[in-house]
Amino acid sequence: MAESDDARRWPAYAMAVLMLGYAVGKATFAVQARLGFPGGPPVSAAEAANYFLDPALAQWLASLSGVLGACIAVASISSRARAVPRPLMVAVLAVMTLAVVGGGGVMALDGFVGLGVGWRWYHGVVGLFAIAVALEMFRSYLTASARVRR
């Protein structure tokens, strides 16, 4: 039984690491007041006036979303997750999975095809890995929570 529990947990731990890496990257861009894509230039005050949010604030919020994503990933495998109603946790994980699929998809497309954002092929590999881990984490939660309900 412990083997199946470990097999169920690795995607959440991997996703937590990926999300924390995302958070650190966004925090780095926020400190530098840069846009959040590779080689993104520093944004001048005059140019920042054209944006809805200050670019540094937007990057800090994105960094916060990475920390929140890591917390959700770890929460999905904790014993406390069993106290959260399954439909709520499924909805939260579904939204998180869709966000990761969207971001990873852009990284993969730009890395392999070239959309003009600036991601390289190795970013595309990371994007595909993030998609695979997010999907596996979602599947693992569905499987494990269905087992608990029986």
C-alpha positions in Angstrom: 0.0 0.0 0.0 2.9 2.4 0.7 4.2 2.0 -2.8 0.9 3.1 -4.3 0.8 6.1 -1.9 4.3 7.1 -3.0 3.4 6.7 -6.6 0.4 9.0 -6.0 2.5 11.6 -4.3 5.4 12.2 -6.6 3.5 14.3 -9.2 2.4 16.7 -6.4 5.9 17.1 -5.1 7.2 17.6 -8.6 4.5 20.2 -9.3 5.3 22.0 -6.0 9.0 22.3 -7.1 8.0 23.5 -10.6 5.6 26.1 -9.1 8.3 27.3 -6.6 10.7 27.7 -9.5 8.1 29.7 -11.3 7.6 31.9 -8.2 11.4 32.5 -7.9 11.6 33.4 -11.6 8.7 35.8 -11.4 10.2 37.4 -8.2 13.5 37.9 -10.1 11.7 39.7 -12.9 9.7 41.8 -10.3 12.9 42.9 -8.6 14.4 43.9 -12.0 11.0 45.5 -13.1 11.2 43.4 -16.3 8.5 41.9 -18.4 8.0 38.2 -17.8 9.4 36.6 -20.9 13.0 35.7 -21.8 15.0 38.8 -22.4 12.2 41.0 -21.4 13.4 44.5 -21.2 13.2 46.7 -18.1 10.0 48.8 -18.3 10.4 52.6 -18.1 8.0 54.6 -16.0 6.6 56.2 -19.1 5.9 52.8 -20.7 4.5 51.4 -17.5 1.8 54.1 -17.6 0.4 52.2 -20.7 -0.2 49.0 -18.7 -3.2 48.2 -16.5 -0.8 47.1 -13.7 2.7 48.1 -12.9 4.9 45.4 -14.5 6.8 44.8 -11.2 3.5 44.5 -9.3 2.2 42.1 -11.9 5.3 40.0 -11.5 4.9 39.9 -7.7 1.4 38.8 -8.1 2.5 36.1 -10.5 5.2 35.0 -8.0 2.5 34.8 -5.4 0.4 32.6 -7.7 3.4 30.2 -8.0 3.6 29.9 -4.2 -0.1 29.4 -4.0 0.2 26.7 -6.7 2.9 24.9 -4.7 0.7 25.0 -1.6 -2.3 23.6 -3.5 -0.1 20.8 -5.0 1.2 19.8 -1.5 -2.3 20.2 0.0 -3.7 17.8 -2.6 -1.7 14.9 -1.0 -1.9 15.9 2.7 -4.2 14.3 5.1 -6.0 17.7 5.5 -7.0 17.5 1.8 -9.4 14.7 2.8 -11.3 17.4 4.9 -11.8 19.5 1.7 -14.9 18.4 -0.2 -13.8 16.5 -3.3 -15.7 18.6 -5.8 -14.0 21.8 -4.5 -10.5 20.2 -4.7 -11.2 18.8 -8.1 -12.3 22.3 -9.3 -9.2 24.0 -7.8 -6.9 21.3 -9.3 -8.7 21.6 -12.7 -8.2 25.4 -12.8 -4.5 24.9 -11.8 -4.1 22.2 -14.4 -5.6 24.4 -17.1 -3.3 27.3 -16.2 -0.2 25.0 -16.3 -1.3 23.5 -19.7 -1.8 27.0 -21.1 1.6 28.3 -19.9 3.4 25.1 -20.7 1.8 25.0 -24.1 3.0 28.5 -24.9 6.5 27.6 -23.8 6.4 24.4 -25.9 5.0 26.1 -29.0 7.3 29.0 -28.8 10.3 26.8 -28.0 9.7 24.4 -30.9 7.8 26.4 -33.5 8.5 30.0 -32.6 5.7 32.4 -31.6 8.1 35.3 -31.1 8.1 35.3 -27.3 11.7 34.2 -26.9 11.5 30.7 -25.4 14.1 28.3 -26.6 13.8 24.5 -27.2 14.8 23.6 -23.7 12.1 25.8 -22.3 9.7 23.9 -24.6 10.9 20.6 -23.0 10.2 22.1 -19.5 6.8 23.2 -20.7 5.9 19.7 -21.9 7.2 18.3 -18.6 5.1 20.7 -16.6 2.0 19.8 -18.6 2.7 16.0 -18.1 3.2 16.5 -14.3 0.1 18.7 -13.9 -2.0 16.1 -15.8 -0.6 13.3 -13.7 -1.1 15.2 -10.5 -4.8 15.7 -11.4 -5.2 12.1 -12.4 -3.5 10.9 -9.2 -5.8 13.0 -7.0 -8.9 11.7 -8.8 -7.7 8.1 -8.4 -6.7 8.4 -4.8 -9.8 10.4 -3.7 -12.1 7.9 -5.5 -10.4 5.1 -3.5 -10.9 6.9 -0.3 -14.6 7.5 -1.0 -15.3 3.8 -1.5 
